[in-house]
Amino acid sequence: MIKKYEKQDAPAWQRRLVVFIAGLFAATLLLVAAWAVVLFIDQARIDSCLDEGGSWDYERGECDFEPSHPAE
């Protein structure tokens, strides 16, 4: 006769480990998403400045409409 398999629950330490790893993954994902939003906002400001015909001054971090900036 074939023996029936009985599923056993995982030990408590394994369940806590899975929750910890899932939380760590979620926190990392949240930090990466926040970093991407900050970069996107900054890039959008630069793009908007260039679309308006200005030039972006990276040293001051602002848009201006001077004819040119000194080359670095």
C-alpha positions in Angstrom: 0.0 0.0 0.0 1.2 3.6 -0.7 2.0 5.7 2.3 0.0 9.0 2.4 2.2 12.1 2.7 1.3 14.3 5.6 2.5 17.9 5.2 4.2 19.4 8.3 4.3 23.0 9.2 7.5 24.9 9.0 9.3 25.7 12.3 8.8 29.1 13.8 12.4 30.2 13.0 11.8 29.5 9.3 8.6 31.6 9.3 10.4 34.5 11.0 13.3 34.3 8.6 10.9 34.4 5.6 9.1 37.5 7.1 12.5 39.1 7.8 13.8 38.6 4.3 10.5 39.8 2.8 10.7 42.9 4.9 14.3 43.5 4.0 13.4 43.1 0.3 10.5 45.5 0.6 12.6 48.1 2.4 15.3 47.9 -0.3 12.7 48.2 -3.0 11.2 51.3 -1.3 14.6 52.9 -1.1 15.4 52.3 -4.7 12.0 53.6 -5.7 12.5 56.8 -3.7 16.0 57.3 -5.2 14.6 56.9 -8.7 11.9 59.5 -8.0 14.5 62.0 -6.8 16.6 61.4 -9.9 13.5 61.7 -12.1 12.4 65.0 -10.6 15.9 66.5 -11.0 16.2 65.3 -14.6 12.7 66.7 -15.3 13.8 70.1 -14.0 16.8 70.0 -16.3 14.8 68.9 -19.3 12.2 71.6 -18.7 14.9 74.3 -18.6 16.4 73.1 -21.9 12.9 73.0 -23.5 12.4 76.6 -22.6 15.7 77.6 -24.3 17.8 78.0 -21.2 20.9 76.3 -20.1 21.4 74.3 -16.9 24.1 75.5 -14.6 25.2 72.4 -12.8 27.5 74.3 -10.4 24.6 76.4 -9.0 21.9 73.8 -9.8 19.6 76.3 -11.6 18.4 77.3 -15.0 19.6 80.5 -16.6 19.4 82.2 -19.9 23.0 83.4 -20.3 24.5 83.0 -23.7 27.0 80.5 -22.6 28.8 78.9 -19.6 32.5 78.5 -19.4 33.6 75.0 -20.5 35.0 72.8 -17.8 
